[in-house]
Amino acid sequence: MTTDTALRPAPAPGSTPGAGARPRSRLSGGTATGLGAAVLYLSLIVLIPLALVVWRSADHGPGYFWRAVTTPDAWAALTLTIGASVIVALINLVMGTLIAWVLVRDRFPGKAVVDTVIDLPFALPTIVAGLVLLALYGPESPLGINLAYSRAGVMLALLFVTLPFVVRTVQPVLLELDADMEQAAASLGAGPFQIFRRIILPNLVPAMLSGTALAFTRSIAEFGSTVLISGNLPFKTQVAAVNIFSQIEGDNTTGAAAISTVLLVVALVALISLDLLQRWGNRRG
């Protein structure tokens, strides 16, 4: 018997030799139950309703689907919605990151109030937000700025409801950044811009992209905040969600489902693209 064998502890009475080394290949009862409950809940709330919308959009075949989404009013609404959402997402990317930076790195009076106000679009009903924006930037604006019934008003409403997304995704990352790395870089002669570009920005990019994608997908689905300030003018200020509502009111459920499917595909493409970018960034890192 070798020394290694002699020093090896004997197995406990009643145990099977080597049993502790076998990997667990089955889910425990609690894990399986939790996973099943999660999948069932997601199926009932998300997957099945979305699948039914897609299925309903194909009721009359691909030809009808294409005609439904390319009618002049539907196409104008989709173009406005997607174009405005892209612009809004890019503005949020810059301003949301800036606001998060100010809230984390700067000290000023009323900082707690500003931090609380950021979440107001989450808590405020969107139709109330539209009413507030119409009162502030409508025909009777106390500021003398009338953006009602214009595309600028639509973008303003979308900016309002999507404000928190980038801020709240970037802010925790900034809070967790290691300040010692920045101080070490500064002691080695790196300037503020170099420190931001080489140390801070690479850590912020995944959160910035996540918040931007969430802001974009939220924008393309927005209804309440735009319904008042836009005026719902076909071919001019009507967004896709309002056009879908109009289609349903006109008893054209299949056409409404077709437009909804286009928005669903656009949102999925945006989220999948974000995931691929993040995976690529992680591999490079």
C-alpha positions in Angstrom: 0.0 0.0 0.0 1.4 3.4 -0.9 1.6 6.3 1.4 -1.1 8.2 -0.4 -3.5 5.3 -0.1 -2.6 4.9 3.6 -3.4 8.5 4.3 -6.7 8.5 2.4 -9.6 8.6 4.9 -11.8 5.6 4.9 -15.3 5.9 3.6 -18.1 6.4 6.1 -20.0 3.3 7.2 -22.9 2.5 4.8 -21.5 4.8 2.1 -20.7 3.8 -1.5 -17.1 4.3 -2.5 -16.7 7.1 -5.0 -20.3 8.3 -4.6 -19.2 11.8 -3.6 -17.4 12.2 -6.9 -20.4 11.6 -9.1 -21.8 14.8 -10.6 -25.5 15.4 -10.1 -27.3 14.9 -13.4 -30.9 15.5 -12.3 -32.7 18.6 -11.1 -33.8 18.5 -7.5 -37.5 18.5 -6.8 -37.5 22.1 -5.7 -35.6 23.3 -8.8 -37.8 21.3 -11.1 -40.9 22.7 -9.5 -39.6 26.3 -9.7 -38.5 25.9 -13.3 -41.9 24.4 -14.3 -43.8 27.2 -12.5 -41.6 29.9 -14.2 -42.1 28.4 -17.7 -45.8 28.0 -17.2 -46.2 31.6 -16.0 -44.1 33.0 -18.9 -46.1 30.9 -21.3 -49.4 32.1 -20.1 -48.5 35.7 -19.8 -46.0 36.2 -22.7 -45.4 33.4 -25.1 -48.9 32.1 -25.8 -50.5 35.6 -26.3 -47.6 36.7 -28.6 -47.9 33.4 -30.6 -51.7 34.0 -31.0 -51.1 37.5 -32.3 -48.6 36.2 -34.9 -51.0 33.4 -35.8 -53.9 35.8 -36.2 -51.9 38.1 -38.4 -51.5 35.2 -40.9 -55.3 34.4 -41.0 -55.6 35.5 -44.7 -52.2 34.5 -45.9 -48.9 36.4 -46.5 -50.4 38.5 -49.3 -53.0 40.1 -47.0 -50.3 40.5 -44.3 -48.1 42.5 -46.7 -51.1 44.6 -47.8 -52.1 45.3 -44.2 -48.7 46.7 -43.2 -48.1 48.6 -46.4 -51.3 50.6 -46.6 -50.4 54.3 -46.6 -51.6 55.0 -43.1 -50.0 51.9 -41.6 -46.7 52.4 -43.4 -46.5 56.0 -42.3 -47.3 55.1 -38.7 -44.6 52.3 -38.7 -42.0 54.6 -40.3 -42.7 57.4 -37.8 -42.7 55.1 -34.9 -39.4 53.2 -35.7 -37.6 56.4 -36.9 -38.6 58.4 -33.8 -37.7 55.5 -31.5 -34.2 55.2 -33.0 -33.6 59.0 -32.4 -35.1 58.8 -28.9 -32.9 55.8 -28.0 -29.8 57.6 -29.2 -30.7 60.7 -27.2 -31.3 58.6 -24.2 -27.9 56.9 -24.7 -26.1 60.2 -24.3 -28.3 62.1 -21.9 -29.2 59.0 -19.7 -25.5 58.3 -19.3 -24.8 61.9 -18.5 -27.6 62.0 -15.9 -26.4 58.8 -14.3 -22.8 60.2 -14.1 -24.0 63.4 -12.4 -26.1 61.4 -9.9 -23.2 59.1 -9.0 -20.1 61.3 -9.2 -21.4 64.8 -8.3 -22.8 66.4 -5.2 -25.4 69.2 -5.4 -28.4 70.4 -3.4 -31.6 68.5 -4.2 -29.8 65.4 -5.5 -32.1 63.0 -3.8 -35.1 64.8 -5.3 -33.7 64.5 -8.8 -32.9 60.9 -8.2 -36.5 60.3 -7.2 -38.0 62.3 -10.2 -36.1 60.0 -12.6 -38.5 57.2 -11.7 -41.6 59.3 -12.2 -42.3 58.1 -15.8 -42.4 54.5 -14.4 -45.0 55.4 -11.8 -47.1 58.0 -13.7 -49.9 56.6 -16.0 -48.8 57.4 -19.5 -52.1 59.1 -20.4 -51.5 61.5 -17.5 -48.0 62.1 -18.9 -49.6 63.0 -22.2 -52.0 65.4 -20.6 -49.1 67.0 -18.7 -47.0 67.4 -21.8 -50.0 68.8 -23.7 -50.6 71.4 -21.0 -47.0 72.4 -20.9 -46.1 72.3 -24.6 -49.6 72.6 -26.2 -51.4 75.5 -27.8 -51.9 77.2 -24.4 -48.3 76.6 -23.2 -47.2 78.8 -20.4 -43.7 78.6 -21.9 -44.8 79.8 -25.3 -43.7 76.5 -26.9 -46.3 74.7 -29.0 -45.3 71.2 -29.9 -48.8 69.7 -30.1 -49.8 67.8 -33.2 -46.3 67.6 -34.5 -43.6 65.0 -34.8 -41.5 66.9 -32.3 -44.3 66.5 -29.8 -44.3 62.7 -30.4 -40.6 62.5 -29.8 -41.0 64.6 -26.6 -43.6 62.2 -25.3 -41.3 59.2 -26.1 -38.4 60.9 -24.4 -40.4 61.4 -21.3 -41.6 57.8 -20.9 -38.1 56.3 -21.7 -36.0 58.6 -19.6 -35.3 56.2 -16.7 -34.1 53.2 -18.8 -30.5 54.2 -19.5 -30.1 56.1 -16.2 -31.2 53.1 -14.1 -29.0 50.6 -16.0 -25.9 52.7 -16.0 -26.1 54.1 -12.5 -25.5 50.8 -10.6 -22.4 50.1 -12.8 -21.0 53.5 -12.0 -21.6 52.8 -8.3 -19.6 49.6 -8.5 -16.6 50.8 -10.4 -13.4 50.5 -8.6 -12.1 54.0 -7.8 -8.6 52.6 -7.1 -8.1 51.8 -10.8 -8.9 55.4 -11.8 -6.5 56.7 -9.1 -3.8 54.4 -10.2 -4.2 55.5 -13.8 -4.1 59.1 -12.7 -0.9 58.5 -10.7 0.7 57.1 -13.8 0.0 60.3 -15.7 -3.3 59.5 -17.5 -5.6 62.4 -18.1 -9.4 62.5 -17.3 -10.3 61.7 -20.9 -7.9 58.7 -21.1 -9.2 57.4 -17.8 -12.8 57.7 -19.1 -12.0 56.1 -22.5 -9.7 53.3 -21.2 -11.2 52.4 -17.8 -14.7 53.8 -17.3 -16.3 53.5 -20.8 -15.5 49.8 -21.4 -17.3 49.0 -18.2 -20.3 51.2 -19.0 -20.9 50.1 -22.6 -22.9 46.9 -21.8 -25.2 48.8 -19.5 -25.5 51.7 -21.9 -26.5 49.3 -24.7 -29.0 47.5 -22.5 -30.7 50.7 -21.5 -30.7 52.0 -25.1 -32.3 48.8 -26.3 -34.9 48.9 -23.6 -35.7 52.6 -24.4 -36.1 51.7 -28.1 -38.4 48.7 -27.5 -40.5 50.8 -25.1 -40.8 53.6 -27.6 -42.1 51.5 -30.5 -44.9 50.3 -28.2 -45.9 53.6 -26.6 -49.6 54.6 -26.8 -50.8 56.6 -23.8 -48.3 59.5 -23.7 -48.6 60.1 -27.5 -52.3 59.9 -28.0 -53.0 63.4 -26.8 -50.0 65.5 -27.8 -49.8 63.9 -31.3 -53.3 64.6 -32.3 -53.4 61.2 -34.1 -53.1 62.8 -37.6 -52.8 60.0 -40.2 -49.7 60.2 -42.4 -48.2 62.8 -40.0 -48.3 62.2 -36.3 -50.1 58.9 -35.8 -47.8 56.3 -34.2 -48.1 52.5 -34.8 -49.8 51.8 -31.5 -52.6 54.3 -32.2 -52.9 52.9 -35.7 -53.4 49.4 -34.3 -56.1 50.8 -32.0 -57.8 52.4 -35.0 -57.7 49.1 -36.9 -59.4 47.3 -34.0 -62.0 50.0 -33.8 -62.7 49.5 -37.5 -63.1 45.7 -36.9 -59.9 44.9 -38.7 -58.4 42.6 -36.1 -56.2 40.8 -38.6 -54.7 44.1 -39.9 -54.0 45.2 -36.3 -52.3 41.8 -35.6 -50.2 42.2 -38.7 -48.9 45.7 -37.6 -48.4 44.3 -34.1 -46.3 41.4 -35.5 -44.1 43.9 -37.3 -43.4 45.7 -34.0 -42.8 42.4 -32.3 -40.2 41.4 -34.9 -38.5 44.8 -34.7 -38.3 44.5 -30.9 -36.9 40.9 -31.1 -34.3 42.0 -33.6 -33.2 44.8 -31.4 -32.9 42.6 -28.3 -31.1 39.8 -30.1 -28.7 42.3 -31.7 -28.0 43.7 -28.2 -27.3 40.2 -26.9 -24.9 39.4 -29.7 -23.1 42.7 -29.2 -22.7 42.0 -25.5 -21.4 38.4 -26.2 -18.9 39.8 -28.7 -17.8 42.5 -26.2 -17.3 39.8 -23.4 -15.2 37.7 -25.7 -13.0 40.6 -26.6 -12.7 41.5 -22.9 
